[in-house]
Amino acid sequence: MAAAGSNLPREELLEMYRRMMLIRRMEEQLARDCAAGKLPGPVHLYVGEEAIAVGVCQHLSDRDWITSTHRGHGHFLAKGGDPARMMAEIYGRADGICGGFGGSMHVADFSKGIIGANGIVGGGIALATGAALASQLDGDGRVAVAFFGDGAANQGVLMEALNVASLWKLPLILVCENNGFSEFSPTATVTSGSIAERARPFGVPFVEIDGNDVVAVWQAANAAVRRARDGQGPSLIEARTYRTRGHVEYEVTFITEPYRGEAEVEAWRARDPIDRFARRLREGEPGIADELARIDREIEAIVLEAVHFAEASPEPEPASARGHMFAAVARGVEP
């Protein structure tokens, strides 16, 4: 089976659907947990943007590197991170992927090539550039992907990364998730010109795509990853998308006036990346509906198991915090 407009095999299409659904259901669960007061801190949810992380990470192995943002759960799961350990981390529990000390904005797993989410706007861009340089020096064929938002596109580090990556032909893919808002400010009010075309002066290939079309993302990422692995240097992808949840789940406690209209949100919900992809799959092969339903049930079970795992995990021992701060302590040696 191939979805309309693509020649991707059935197994790959279903895997992309599965990963998108996993992200969506995990994020919806976290929204409920946040509203119920079960989380120790805020969460920035990826609902509505799932196609970007999945379409890009479908080309990556555990050996490749990614850096993420404060909205990093989707990238973590798309790259193959453990849902249960991510949930435990967001709950602040000892069995979390960072021992419960990183929280929502710092999920990371080096064994999966996930250098980490980052609460600093644009903080992952330089990390991914360094990873790309290391891969080039090692000659191991790895690539590094930096996910960042439209707000981070205004940070000087993007220009520095474009410059050095172009000069040295680093295996770096820069993926801007342009969701139309820099926190609570519409992008048009704080960002001048085209983000994608910022790559032009550096001679870096760039493309602007529909970030709510997972096949379009897959195609753009395919070209960029192939170019990077072939030693042809970096690429910049600007994926237009929209977050249908707020900037942060707690924003209702301090936002006194709405910064976007409900009609706008509903218009984007009509372009939901998962709904669009599911319709595309059904049109490509009507009999696939049962398979999609089976995946939906599987994901529901995974999310429930992740919640149970997180709830059963103990609180981290306060004394263990030193081991996360000092390398000597982590090795069992007192400084």
ROMARSE-178952 format. One record per residue (C-alpha): residue in one letter; y, z, x. Coordinates in steps of 0.001 Angstrom, whole numbers, padded with zeros to 6 digits, always signed. Each point is the difference from the previous one (the first is absolute). Layout:
BEGIN
aYZX
...
***
This chain:
BEGIN
m+000000+000000+000000
a+003554-000704+001117
a+003087+001251-001760
a+002421-002632-001214
g+001984-001339+002956
s-002257+001498+002672
n-003326-000693+001662
l-000837+003615+000749
p-003609+001046-000557
r-000940+002164-002965
e-000896+003003+002160
e+003388+000075+001695
l+001898-000353-003265
l-001965+002848-001554
e+000573+002184+003055
m+003744-000579-000249
y-000101+000924-003678
r-001992+003126+000843
r+002460+001151+002655
m+002994-000665-002222
m-001597+002020-002803
l-000848+002831+002390
i+003637+000242+001064
r+001254-000141-003590
r-002362+002659-001355
m+000564+002332+002961
e+003756-000285-000430
e-000215+000589-003748
q-002057+003120+000682
l+002603+001229+002467
a+002731-000595-002572
r-001874+002250-002433
d-000628+002613+002667
c+003658-000021+000979
a+001111+000470-003612
a-002472+002877-000329
g+001412+001737+003074
k-003247-000286+001958
l+001506-001576+003126
p+001833+001929+002726
g+002551-002746+000577
p+001482-003257-001336
v-001834-003314-000237
h+001389-003528+000209
l-002404-002208-001936
y-001033-003604+000679
v-000563-000997-003641
g+000962-003649-000482
e-000202-000970+003676
e-003783+000044+000518
a-000353-003740+000630
i+001925+000187+003275
a-002076+002633+001778
v-003256-001519-001215
g+000902-003627+000685
v+000989+000846+003570
c-002701+002529+000889
q-002729-002323-001259
h+000425-001820+003331
l-000186+003103+002159
s-002875+001977+001458
d-000129+003637+001061
r+001008-001184+003476
d+003343-001367-001173
w+003000+002269-000365
i+002353+000650-002889
t+003051+002202-000372
s+001249+001092-003360
t+002926+001547-001866
h+000764+003050-002128
r-001762-001997-002762
g-003180-000243+002015
h-002978+000868-002199
g-000584-003647-000890
h-000058-001128+003613
f-002390+002824+000912
l-002476-000925-002746
a+000324-003762+000504
k-000881+000456+003687
g-003158+001909-000910
g+001195+003600+000175
d-002137+002666-001678
p+001327+000695-003546
a-001361+003566-000086
r+001513+000995+003339
m+003297-001623-000966
m+000045+001963-003249
a-000779+003214+001857
e+002824-000704+002425
i+002503-000477-002825
y-001278+003256-001515
g+000725+001647+003370
r-003640+000977+000587
a-001923+000524+003231
d-002402-002888-000663
g+002913-002445-000256
i+000189-002902+002392
c+002638+001882+002035
g-001335+003469-000693
g+002428+000536-002851
f+003027+000118+002311
g+001234-003576-000397
g+000209-000294-003759
s+000778-003044-002079
m+002421-001680+002408
h-002165+000270+003113
v-003533-001124-000888
a-001640-001493+003097
d-003442-000835+001351
f-000223-001515+003473
s-003694-000758-000505
k+001080-002502-002658
g+002958-001320+001964
i+002438+001865-002263
i+002646+001289+002399
g+001635+001744-002895
a+002454+000177-002847
n+003491+001019+001016
g+002777+001919-001719
i+002611-001596+002287
v+001414-003223-001453
g-001181-002808+002279
g-001855+002493+002185
g-003204-002026+000061
i+001533-003228+001307
a+000307+001141+003611
l-003452+001628-000117
a-001600-003262-001121
t+001896-001914+002683
g-001373+002378+002613
a-003513-000391-001393
a+000387-003778+000148
l+001091+000217+003637
a-002985+002231+000828
s-002347-002469-001662
q+001527-002869+001931
l-000350+001868+003302
d-003605+000906-000825
g-000772-003564-001035
d-002169+001337-002820
g+001127-002364-002769
r+001367+002740-002228
v+003102-000485-002102
a+002525+002548-001234
v+001652-000047-003413
a+003141+001921-000901
f+000592+000539-003716
f+003606+000909-000798
g+002394-000119-002922
d+003187-001929-000652
g+002017+003085+000954
a-001706+000107+003398
a+000950-003647+000527
n+003539+001287+000661
q-001126+002178+002897
g+000764-001283+003480
v-003598+000497+001074
l-001001-003091-001994
m+002254-002197+002136
e-001273+001633+003177
a-003597-000579-001095
l+000680-003637-000873
n+001667-000525+003354
v-002659+001492+002258
a-002915-001303-002092
s+001411-003515+000162
l+000667+000166+003745
w-003452+001339+000814
k-001889-001761-002821
l-001437+003266-001224
p-002779-000005-002649
l+002302+001647-002555
i+000326-000641-003730
l+003065+001466-001688
v-000458+000400-003764
c+003083+000868-002022
e-000854+001354-003448
n+003235-000851-001797
n-000254+001959-003241
g+003635-000453-000924
f+001188+003522+000759
s+000959+002034+003032
e-000842+003370-001528
f+002388-000072-002995
s+002292-002847+001132
p-000714-003573-001100
t-000772-002051+003092
a+002809-002457-000721
t+002546+002816+000359
v-001097+001059+003484
t-001656-003059+001570
s+001806-003211+000924
g-001696-003377+000147
s-003699-000791+000195
i-002308+002525+001638
a-002566-002657+000859
e+002573-002182+001767
r+000883+002815+002370
a-002929-001314+002019
r+001597-003432+000464
p+002320+000764+002979
f-002979+001387+001908
g-002142-003076-000605
v-002514+002061-001969
p-001816-001763-002891
f+000832+001521-003364
v-000850-000445-003652
e+001152+001472-003307
i-002766+000406-002579
d-000830+001449-003395
g-001301+003424+000968
n-001571+000472-003431
d-002395-002918+000586
v-002841+001286+002166
v-001243-003519+000782
a+003463-001048+001206
v+000111+003113+002190
w-003504-000744+001297
q+001045-003536+000943
a+003199+001067+001785
a-001805+002777+001860
n-002812-002357+000959
a+002444-002301+001766
a+001829+002864+001710
v-003149+001763+001205
r-001519-003242+001313
r+003220-000738+001880
a+000032+003480+001515
r-003651-000090+001057
d+000514-003425+001572
g+002744+001353+002247
q+002811-001783-001838
g+002027+003127-000625
p+001500+001850-002942
s+000772-000888-003617
l+002168+001511-002718
i-001142+000043-003627
e+002421+001055-002738
a-001978+000827-003142
r+002058+000375-003177
t-001388+002712-002241
y+001018+002988-002141
r-000949+003657-000286
t-000501+000837-003644
r+000000+003737+000738
g+003101+001718+001331
h+000985+000256+003633
v-001590+003448+000045
e-001854+001800-002771
y+002369+002978+000016
e+003098-002127-000528
v+000261+000964-003673
t+001061+003465+001178
f+003136-001215+001797
i+000907-003495-001272
t+002608+000546-002716
e+000565-003665-000900
p-002602-002789+000012
y+000377-002457+002864
r-001962-002776-001746
g-000596-000986-003587
e-003294+000310-001853
a+000189-003709-000896
e-000036-000822+003716
v-003011+002198+000619
e-001869-001480-002963
a+000760-003544+001185
w-001649+000806+003317
r-002929+001727-001698
a-000648-003342-001683
r-000453-001394+003535
d-002374+002800+001025
p-002014-001213+003022
i-003321+001416-001194
d+000289-001344-003545
r+000990-003407+001359
f-002909-000062+002406
a-002495+001125-002648
r+001141-002784-002326
r-000333-002473+002840
l-003529+001126+000722
r-001011-000222-003653
e+001429-003502-000259
g-001930-001038+003112
e-003293+001313-001385
p-000114+001426-003540
g-003219+001905+000679
i+001650+002133+002653
a+001398+002466-002545
d-003122+002171+000183
e+000308+000192+003776
l+003625+001084-000236
a-000945+002682-002526
r-002712+001252+002361
i+002543+000248+002817
d+002382+001894-002277
r-002714+002576-000741
e-000854+000295+003683
i+003643+000659+000873
e+000331+002663-002691
a-002954+001832+001535
i+001464-000255+003516
v+003318+001455-001139
l-001691+002849-001837
e-002102+000769+003066
a+003128-000033+002178
v+001693+002531-002282
h-003040+002275+000054
f-000188-000269+003790
a+003673+000899+000387
e-000166+002906-002420
a-003080+001421+001741
s+001532-000279+003454
p+001470+003230+001452
e+003579+000546+001025
p+000524-000582+003742
e+000147+003075+002201
p+003648+000655+000953
a-000995+000640+003608
s-001419-003509+000282
a+003526-001426-000238
r+000445+000539+003755
g-002881-002336+000662
h+001904-002769-001732
m+003132+000665+002045
f-001251+000520+003552
a-002508-002262+001735
a-001323+002856+002135
v-000833+002105-003043
a-001713-002958-001630
r-002265-000184+003076
g-000732+003724-000215
v+002287+000956+002885
e+002858+002422-000526
p+003296-001352+001370
***
